């Protein structure tokens, strides 16, 4: 990814046509490459690069980001908090801290590759509460030592089914867990 492309989130959050919600502290936009039926990004207006740049004094901001993200997505979609996955990628290709708030169906039009599934369904995806706990106890976040989680077998997020093929996983989700046909198998 080029350095210019790494700034696409900053450009998107500053383009009023993309902004779904904005206040003095955060901006919410729809993910331009949704991995679920409902996939939104919450970004602070403060210039924070990623989770590695977080310090203990950012805890109130993280709580606020999650609160606003859940409030917005629950209102917009009618989903309950337990139907949503909320957190951050351990490593990101985009410049700007961003919280993912997405439905747990993972059947968005851009869920096409194994590593995309694993980026939301392994330790690569870090919930806010874990980040806050680590900031409180250690003053920093423990990140995975590498991106190996992206390349492990795919595990269904609803049962113990394992596969190495995203198409097989999508078929499993549709047939066994009755997910609607929102994606191509």
PyMOL commands that set and color helices and strands:
alter all, ss='L'
color gray80, all
select helices_A, chain A and resi 5-13+51-53+56-77+81-83+114-121+128-138+148-151+166-177
alter helices_A, ss='H'
color red, helices_A
select strands_A, chain A and resi 19-22+26-30+39-44+84-89+99-103+125-126+154-155+162-163
alter strands_A, ss='S'
color yellow, strands_A
deselect
rebuild
show_as cartoon
